[in-house]
Amino acid sequence: MSSHKKHRFSCKIWIEHKGRPLLGKGGAKILEEIDTTESLSKASKNLSMSYRYVWNYLQEIEKSIGDKVIETHRGGKLGGGGAKLTDLGRSLLEEYKRVEGYLEKVLEDEEYWELISLRISARNRLRGKVVSVQKDGVTAQVKVKVTVPVTMTALISKEAVDDLNIRVGDTVEAIVKATEVMIAK
């Protein structure tokens, strides 16, 4: 492992409506906190945001999409007020969290980045022709004849063969890792 500090990928996402930003990380935190506390004032306090800011933010979302994302009720003699997400508010929060979680997994997956050639050195790539493809169960055996007079065999999933549309006669690259040989097209 190199002694220098590793780089890390990062990105920001948001949900748009009619080409305009609607909900980003901060807005998702607001919705999540309202969902947890069932209170605008508690959510504001927990997030160190002013009640007015949170209220105005939610009003902007509702104005943009023309529908409610929260339902509120006032307090009174019997108790304090409250707030809860509408089905739309919950849907927006879940969609944001789903995409955010997916992107976090992709950005942290070093093997994924290797697969798309961001971290594979040139010496690990061998160009060649597919000379046979045998599918069996969930795996497929792809034989590749590289330009150096040697034929390599890679064991990959049938799904990968189908996704890459690998056929006998195709020119591919055999990507050599310490424990396996992968196929790229």
trRosetta pair geometry for C-beta under 8 A, 3 or more apart (Angstrom, degrees):
i j d omega theta_ij theta_ji phi_ij phi_ji
8 107 7.8 62 177 157 75 109
9 107 4.4 -138 87 -154 112 103
10 107 7.0 89 -88 -172 31 155
11 103 6.1 -92 61 170 123 136
11 107 6.9 -161 6 -75 101 141
12 24 7.0 6 175 -155 104 116
12 25 6.9 -86 -146 -20 89 119
13 24 7.3 166 98 -136 45 72
13 25 7.8 100 59 -53 66 86
13 96 7.5 163 108 -152 111 77
13 99 5.9 -145 148 121 159 119
13 100 6.0 -157 51 -86 132 76
13 103 6.4 158 -35 5 139 162
14 21 4.9 0 132 -142 148 99
14 22 7.0 155 161 48 98 58
14 23 6.2 171 -163 86 79 42
14 24 3.8 -36 -101 -88 108 81
14 25 7.7 -81 -83 -17 81 62
14 27 8.0 73 -137 33 97 124
14 96 8.0 -9 -140 -125 37 109
15 21 7.8 100 76 -159 44 57
15 22 4.9 -54 98 65 88 107
15 23 4.4 11 41 51 108 95
15 24 7.8 -153 20 -66 64 43
15 92 6.3 -138 45 -155 167 92
15 95 6.6 72 -90 103 136 119
15 96 5.9 -87 -31 -82 116 95
16 19 6.1 1 168 -135 127 11
16 20 6.1 150 -157 70 87 27
16 21 5.8 -55 -101 -95 76 36
16 22 5.8 140 -133 -2 20 95
17 20 6.2 -32 67 62 66 81
17 22 4.4 69 -3 -62 102 136
17 64 5.4 116 74 146 135 114
17 65 5.4 -88 -149 -82 167 88
18 64 7.5 -157 35 -177 112 92
20 64 6.6 -131 87 -143 125 129
21 24 6.3 -2 -175 -44 121 106
22 27 7.7 -144 130 104 54 171
22 61 6.0 87 -174 -129 83 83
22 64 5.8 -165 -115 106 94 151
22 65 6.9 60 -139 -48 134 110
22 92 7.6 -107 125 -145 120 130
23 27 4.2 -131 -145 99 70 139
23 28 6.1 96 165 -57 105 76
23 31 7.5 4 -147 -15 130 136
23 61 6.5 47 -70 -116 92 125
23 92 5.5 117 -9 171 167 120
23 96 5.8 -93 119 -74 121 139
24 27 5.4 95 46 18 54 103
24 28 7.0 -101 115 -7 29 95
25 28 5.7 -56 -147 35 28 112
25 29 6.5 31 153 -21 63 103
25 100 7.6 114 -100 -109 84 140
26 29 5.6 -53 -152 32 33 112
26 30 6.6 36 149 -21 64 101
26 57 7.9 -105 123 -146 107 153
27 30 5.4 -48 -151 31 37 115
27 31 6.5 33 153 -14 67 102
27 57 6.4 -161 -106 167 89 123
27 61 6.9 129 -153 -71 134 132
27 96 8.0 -153 90 -101 95 167
28 31 5.8 -53 -147 39 34 109
28 32 6.1 35 153 -21 66 109
28 93 6.0 130 -144 -131 77 72
28 96 4.5 -145 -98 119 128 150
28 97 6.7 152 -167 -59 132 78
28 100 7.5 126 153 -27 177 151
29 32 5.6 -55 -143 39 30 113
29 33 6.1 29 158 -19 65 108
29 47 6.1 126 135 -117 115 128
30 33 6.0 -59 -147 37 26 107
30 34 6.4 25 155 -17 63 107
30 43 6.3 80 -157 159 61 128
30 47 6.6 -28 -92 -43 65 171
30 49 7.5 -45 -96 47 102 159
30 54 5.7 171 -141 -137 123 95
30 57 6.3 -173 -58 100 177 142
30 58 7.2 -144 140 -63 138 93
31 34 5.8 -55 -147 37 31 110
31 35 6.2 35 153 -22 65 106
31 69 7.0 -71 -107 157 115 121
31 70 7.9 -151 -121 -66 77 104
31 85 6.2 65 -166 -97 93 124
31 89 5.8 -171 -141 179 117 97
31 92 6.8 -141 -107 90 170 105
31 93 4.4 -149 120 -81 136 118
32 35 5.6 -53 -150 34 30 115
32 36 6.4 27 152 -17 64 107
32 93 6.1 150 -67 -152 72 129
32 97 7.9 104 -81 -67 121 126
33 36 5.6 -54 -146 38 33 110
33 37 5.9 2 166 6 70 113
33 42 7.7 -159 160 111 99 79
33 43 3.8 125 119 -139 110 91
33 46 5.5 -177 -152 78 129 128
33 47 5.6 -105 -35 -45 170 114
34 37 6.5 -67 -129 53 25 89
34 38 7.1 71 174 -98 58 22
34 39 7.3 -151 -135 59 63 29
34 40 6.5 8 -111 -88 106 55
34 43 4.6 -16 -70 -71 63 156
34 70 6.1 -59 160 -110 155 131
34 83 5.4 -59 -161 108 110 119
34 84 7.3 161 150 -123 96 24
34 85 6.3 120 104 -56 111 85
34 89 7.9 -56 87 164 133 142
35 38 7.6 9 -170 -67 18 60
35 84 7.4 69 -115 -151 52 63
35 85 5.2 -9 -87 -14 92 125
35 89 8.0 -178 -70 129 101 113
35 90 7.1 108 -104 -102 128 82
35 93 6.8 166 -35 132 144 178
36 43 7.8 129 56 -96 90 91
37 42 3.9 -153 171 101 145 128
37 43 5.2 -167 47 -60 133 74
37 46 6.6 -175 -49 -6 146 143
38 42 7.9 26 64 48 48 134
38 82 5.0 -5 149 -164 95 109
38 83 6.2 172 -178 65 47 54
38 84 5.5 -6 -131 -79 87 83
39 42 3.8 65 83 17 122 109
39 43 6.2 178 90 -13 62 83
39 80 7.5 10 -115 127 124 127
39 81 7.4 116 -129 95 85 74
39 82 5.7 -67 -85 -129 70 60
39 83 5.9 121 -117 27 18 93
40 43 5.7 -57 -145 38 29 112
40 44 6.2 32 156 -22 65 107
40 51 6.3 81 135 -147 102 90
40 54 6.0 164 -167 112 93 131
40 55 6.5 55 -176 -75 143 84
40 58 8.0 -85 -119 -4 118 153
40 70 7.7 98 -74 153 104 160
40 72 6.8 -10 -23 -109 124 123
40 81 8.0 -21 26 108 99 117
40 83 4.8 78 -38 -12 84 150
41 44 5.7 -50 -146 34 30 113
41 45 6.3 29 155 -18 63 107
41 51 5.7 -10 -107 -103 68 121
42 45 5.7 -55 -146 39 32 111
42 46 6.1 30 157 -18 67 109
43 46 5.9 -57 -144 39 27 109
43 47 6.2 9 161 -4 64 114
43 54 6.4 140 102 -152 108 157
43 83 7.6 -65 -3 65 131 133
44 47 6.2 -73 -147 47 23 99
44 49 5.1 -105 -150 80 69 81
44 50 6.4 -23 -169 143 123 16
44 51 4.5 -76 -52 -85 177 57
44 53 7.5 133 -133 58 108 89
44 54 4.7 -121 -88 -4 97 145
45 48 7.6 23 -177 -75 31 37
47 54 7.5 117 60 -81 136 123
49 53 5.0 -111 174 77 101 128
49 54 5.4 110 112 -52 124 98
50 53 4.4 97 60 0 88 101
50 54 7.1 -160 91 -3 48 83
51 54 5.9 -60 -154 39 32 109
51 55 6.1 32 152 -20 68 110
52 55 5.7 -56 -144 39 29 112
52 56 6.1 26 159 -16 65 109
53 56 6.0 -59 -146 40 26 107
53 57 6.2 31 155 -24 64 108
54 57 5.7 -53 -147 33 29 114
54 58 6.5 26 156 -15 63 106
55 58 6.0 -60 -153 38 28 108
55 59 6.3 29 151 -20 64 109
56 59 5.5 -54 -145 37 33 115
56 60 6.4 39 154 -23 65 102
57 60 5.8 -53 -154 30 30 112
57 61 6.8 30 149 -17 63 102
58 61 5.7 -50 -152 33 36 112
58 62 6.3 32 153 -15 67 107
58 69 6.2 -140 -156 65 90 115
58 70 5.8 -25 -161 14 140 125
59 62 5.7 -57 -146 41 32 110
59 63 6.0 35 154 -22 66 107
60 63 5.6 -52 -142 37 29 113
60 64 6.3 32 156 -22 63 107
61 64 5.9 -59 -152 34 28 112
61 65 6.5 -7 164 9 65 110
61 69 5.4 -14 112 -4 129 147
61 92 7.9 93 -173 174 135 175
62 65 6.6 -71 -140 51 26 88
62 66 7.6 112 170 -69 57 4
62 67 6.6 -120 -146 83 73 32
62 68 5.7 12 -125 -108 121 40
62 69 5.8 -131 -74 4 86 92
63 66 7.6 22 -173 -71 24 46
65 69 7.7 81 52 -52 135 104
65 88 7.5 172 121 172 146 140
67 86 7.7 -133 148 94 97 155
67 88 5.4 117 118 -30 125 175
68 71 6.4 63 151 -72 140 69
68 86 5.0 106 107 -29 94 153
68 88 6.8 130 84 48 54 128
68 89 7.5 -49 133 -37 66 108
69 85 6.7 -36 162 -146 68 76
69 86 5.8 -138 -156 33 20 105
69 88 5.6 -97 -104 100 62 100
69 89 3.5 109 -178 -84 73 96
69 92 6.4 -30 -132 23 120 142
70 83 5.1 5 178 -175 124 108
70 84 6.7 157 -155 81 76 29
70 85 5.9 -54 -102 -105 68 42
70 86 6.4 -139 -85 -14 13 85
70 89 5.6 76 -63 -74 58 160
71 83 6.9 162 82 -153 45 59
71 84 5.6 -14 56 61 92 81
71 85 7.9 42 14 130 79 6
71 86 5.7 105 -30 -70 94 86
72 81 6.6 18 179 170 93 117
72 82 7.0 178 -150 92 58 43
72 83 4.6 -20 -100 -98 78 86
73 81 5.8 -171 96 -153 56 77
73 82 5.6 5 52 52 92 82
73 83 7.8 -176 19 -76 62 44
74 81 4.8 -49 -149 -99 26 115
75 79 6.1 -112 -145 113 87 49
75 80 4.1 -39 -105 -150 130 35
75 81 3.9 -87 -35 -35 79 70
75 82 7.9 105 -71 -20 79 66
76 79 7.1 21 56 49 64 47
85 89 3.5 -141 -159 98 90 123
85 90 4.6 122 123 -55 131 77
85 93 6.7 -53 -133 -2 157 137
86 89 4.7 102 44 5 69 101
86 90 7.0 -133 93 -2 37 86
87 90 5.8 -54 -147 39 31 111
87 91 6.1 35 152 -23 64 108
88 91 5.5 -55 -146 36 30 115
88 92 6.4 32 155 -20 65 103
89 92 5.9 -53 -149 34 30 110
89 93 6.4 27 154 -15 64 107
90 93 5.8 -57 -149 39 31 111
90 94 6.1 29 155 -18 67 109
91 94 5.9 -55 -142 39 28 109
91 95 6.2 27 159 -19 64 108
92 95 5.9 -57 -146 37 26 110
92 96 6.3 27 156 -19 63 108
93 96 5.8 -56 -148 36 28 111
93 97 6.2 21 158 -13 65 110
94 97 5.9 -58 -144 42 29 108
94 98 6.1 34 156 -26 65 107
95 98 5.7 -51 -145 32 29 114
95 99 6.5 21 160 -11 63 106
96 99 6.3 -64 -152 40 27 103
96 100 6.0 25 155 -18 66 114
97 100 5.6 -55 -138 42 30 113
97 101 6.0 33 160 -21 65 108
98 101 6.0 -58 -150 36 24 109
98 102 6.4 24 153 -19 61 108
99 102 5.6 -53 -147 36 32 113
99 103 6.3 28 157 -15 66 107
100 103 6.0 -58 -147 39 28 107
100 104 6.3 31 154 -22 64 107
101 104 5.7 -53 -147 34 30 113
101 105 6.5 30 155 -18 63 104
102 105 5.9 -58 -155 34 30 110
102 106 6.5 26 152 -17 66 107
103 106 5.6 -53 -145 38 35 111
103 107 6.1 32 158 -18 68 108
104 107 5.9 -58 -144 40 28 108
104 108 6.2 16 160 -10 64 114
105 108 6.1 -67 -145 44 26 103
105 109 6.1 33 157 -36 65 112
106 109 5.8 -55 -144 22 27 116
106 112 6.0 -106 -153 110 65 168
109 112 3.8 56 107 3 117 116
109 113 6.9 154 98 -12 68 81
110 113 5.7 -56 -153 38 39 109
110 114 6.4 43 148 -22 68 102
110 119 7.1 -31 -171 36 86 159
111 114 5.4 -50 -150 34 35 115
111 115 6.4 40 150 -25 65 102
112 115 5.6 -54 -153 31 32 114
112 116 6.8 9 156 -1 65 104
113 116 6.2 -63 -146 46 34 95
113 118 4.4 -60 179 53 92 125
113 119 5.5 57 121 -1 104 112
114 117 7.6 41 178 -76 34 21
114 118 7.1 -90 -80 52 26 75
114 119 5.0 -60 -92 64 69 101
114 120 5.6 96 -161 -56 75 95
114 177 7.6 58 160 -91 144 123
115 182 7.0 -114 -118 168 81 162
115 184 7.9 166 -171 -89 63 106
117 120 5.3 -71 -132 36 57 113
117 175 8.0 -125 -89 -108 84 141
117 184 7.2 72 -57 -130 111 161
120 124 5.4 -110 -177 72 93 128
120 125 6.7 94 135 -53 119 102
120 175 5.9 -30 -159 -155 156 118
121 124 5.3 93 66 3 75 103
122 125 5.9 -65 -158 30 44 111
124 175 6.0 41 134 -164 98 65
124 176 4.7 -138 -162 59 78 81
124 177 7.2 51 -167 -75 134 44
125 173 5.0 -14 -165 -176 98 124
125 174 7.4 146 -157 73 45 49
125 175 5.7 -14 -101 -103 72 69
125 176 7.6 -151 -69 13 26 81
125 184 7.8 -41 -131 41 106 132
126 144 7.6 129 102 119 105 129
126 146 4.4 -24 159 -123 117 140
126 147 7.7 -153 -174 24 84 81
126 148 7.3 -71 -147 23 118 106
126 152 6.9 99 82 -5 143 147
126 173 6.6 140 68 -163 38 66
126 174 4.5 -19 63 57 99 99
126 176 6.8 49 -3 -25 109 110
127 146 6.7 112 79 -142 38 81
127 147 6.2 23 81 -15 87 111
127 171 6.7 10 -175 -179 97 98
127 172 7.5 176 -146 94 57 33
127 173 5.3 -37 -92 -100 61 74
127 174 7.9 -165 -76 15 13 74
128 144 4.3 106 90 163 127 96
128 145 5.1 -173 -175 87 115 38
128 146 3.6 -79 -70 -90 127 48
128 147 6.3 -142 -91 -24 73 59
128 151 7.9 149 -178 -123 149 55
128 152 7.1 140 35 28 163 103
128 171 7.4 -178 99 -148 23 63
128 172 6.7 -25 68 65 68 73
128 173 7.7 113 21 -116 70 30
128 174 6.1 6 25 -12 119 109
129 144 6.9 159 77 -156 28 66
129 145 5.2 -14 58 56 84 94
129 169 6.5 -22 -170 -146 108 27
129 170 7.1 153 -151 79 62 37
129 171 5.9 -40 -94 -96 67 60
129 172 7.7 113 -123 21 21 77
130 133 6.4 14 172 -51 126 98
130 142 6.0 -53 -133 -171 107 99
130 143 7.0 109 -161 77 59 55
130 144 5.7 -39 -95 -99 53 71
130 166 5.9 151 -92 -179 163 99
130 167 6.8 140 77 94 142 33
130 168 5.4 -130 111 -120 99 37
130 169 6.5 -33 65 26 88 25
130 170 4.8 24 14 51 121 86
130 172 5.9 55 -48 5 97 122
131 143 4.8 -56 62 102 94 106
131 144 7.0 155 6 -113 85 17
131 145 5.0 67 -37 -21 125 107
131 151 6.5 -44 25 -137 144 125
131 168 6.5 28 -168 -143 18 92
132 141 7.6 -1 110 108 99 92
132 142 7.5 178 91 -149 56 39
132 143 4.5 29 46 33 90 116
132 168 6.2 13 -98 -101 31 111
133 140 6.3 -3 -172 177 86 116
133 141 7.4 161 -155 82 38 54
133 142 5.4 0 -109 -107 77 75
133 143 7.8 -137 -65 23 41 71
133 161 6.2 128 -161 -150 125 135
133 166 5.9 153 -99 115 140 104
133 167 7.0 -84 -4 -131 146 27
133 168 6.1 -130 1 -54 97 79
134 140 6.6 163 85 -161 45 65
134 141 4.5 -4 58 52 100 100
135 139 7.7 176 -151 101 53 42
135 140 4.5 -26 -101 -105 68 94
135 158 4.8 68 -143 -112 111 111
135 161 6.6 -135 -86 58 105 158
136 139 6.0 -14 69 71 78 82
136 140 7.2 144 21 -99 62 42
136 141 7.3 15 13 -7 109 99
137 158 7.8 -168 96 -24 42 125
138 157 6.0 -34 157 -140 80 88
138 158 6.1 -123 -167 11 35 104
138 159 7.8 -9 -167 -12 79 96
139 155 5.7 -6 -173 -175 127 93
139 156 7.1 146 -157 87 75 24
139 157 6.1 -74 -111 -110 49 41
139 158 6.6 102 132 -33 5 79
140 155 7.6 158 78 -156 41 50
140 156 5.7 -26 63 75 90 73
140 157 6.6 39 12 135 92 19
140 158 4.6 119 -42 -89 108 57
140 160 7.2 -147 39 62 121 89
140 161 4.3 -21 63 -30 169 141
141 153 6.1 -10 -171 -169 97 106
141 154 7.6 157 -155 78 49 45
141 155 5.9 -23 -101 -102 71 69
142 153 7.3 152 79 -155 45 55
142 154 5.0 -16 62 60 96 95
142 156 6.3 -8 6 26 117 111
142 161 6.6 175 -63 -100 119 107
142 166 6.0 -27 -117 146 137 154
142 172 8.0 -14 155 57 137 162
142 183 5.6 8 77 -68 154 149
143 151 5.7 14 -180 172 103 113
143 152 7.3 165 -155 85 56 41
143 153 5.2 -25 -101 -99 72 77
144 151 6.9 166 84 -159 39 65
144 152 5.1 -16 63 62 93 90
144 153 7.7 171 20 -86 72 28
144 154 6.8 26 -2 -3 115 107
144 172 6.0 -94 -117 69 129 111
144 174 5.0 177 78 -59 152 117
144 183 7.3 168 -50 -111 137 102
145 150 7.8 172 -150 94 58 35
145 151 4.7 -32 -98 -102 70 87
146 150 5.7 -5 50 68 106 81
146 151 7.3 173 11 -103 72 32
146 152 6.2 41 -21 -4 112 109
146 174 6.3 -78 -74 20 115 128
152 174 5.0 72 74 -140 148 167
152 181 5.9 -158 161 -159 124 165
153 181 7.3 121 92 59 39 144
154 174 6.4 -166 -48 -133 125 97
154 180 7.6 72 -145 170 85 82
154 181 4.1 -117 -100 102 91 102
154 182 6.5 113 -152 -121 137 9
154 183 5.2 167 84 -47 160 96
155 180 7.7 -94 55 -147 85 100
155 181 7.9 93 20 57 60 88
156 160 4.5 -82 155 72 118 141
156 161 6.5 141 93 -48 110 82
156 182 6.8 90 -89 -139 121 58
156 183 5.7 -85 -25 13 156 112
157 160 4.6 103 60 -1 83 98
157 161 7.3 -143 100 -2 50 82
158 161 5.4 -51 -154 35 40 115
158 162 6.3 36 150 -16 69 105
159 162 5.7 -57 -149 40 31 109
159 163 6.0 31 154 -20 68 108
160 163 5.6 -51 -137 39 31 111
160 164 6.0 15 164 -4 65 111
160 183 7.0 126 143 55 121 110
161 164 6.4 -67 -144 49 22 98
161 166 4.8 -84 -150 41 71 115
162 165 7.1 21 -175 -77 34 48
164 172 7.9 54 160 -116 137 126
164 183 6.5 -170 66 112 174 113
164 184 7.9 -151 -126 -148 138 26
164 185 4.7 129 -171 9 110 133
165 185 7.5 -139 60 96 75 168
166 170 5.8 -127 -149 40 60 153
166 172 6.9 7 -123 -67 106 145
166 183 6.6 7 -88 145 146 150
166 185 6.6 -152 -86 -63 84 140
167 170 5.2 111 59 -33 69 111
170 185 6.6 -21 160 -128 134 119
172 183 5.6 -7 166 -165 143 94
172 184 6.4 151 -173 76 88 46
172 185 5.0 -48 -115 -94 93 74
173 183 7.6 139 75 -160 53 48
173 184 4.6 -18 61 64 102 101
173 185 7.6 -173 20 -81 76 29
174 181 5.5 -12 -173 -172 102 112
174 182 7.6 144 -163 72 51 44
174 183 6.7 -30 -107 -102 57 61
175 181 7.1 145 71 -164 48 57
175 182 4.5 -25 64 65 105 96
175 183 7.3 -167 17 -79 90 11
175 184 5.5 62 -28 -11 120 113
176 181 5.7 -21 -105 -109 63 80
177 180 5.1 10 59 56 110 73
177 181 7.3 -169 26 -83 73 31
177 182 6.7 49 -9 -10 110 103
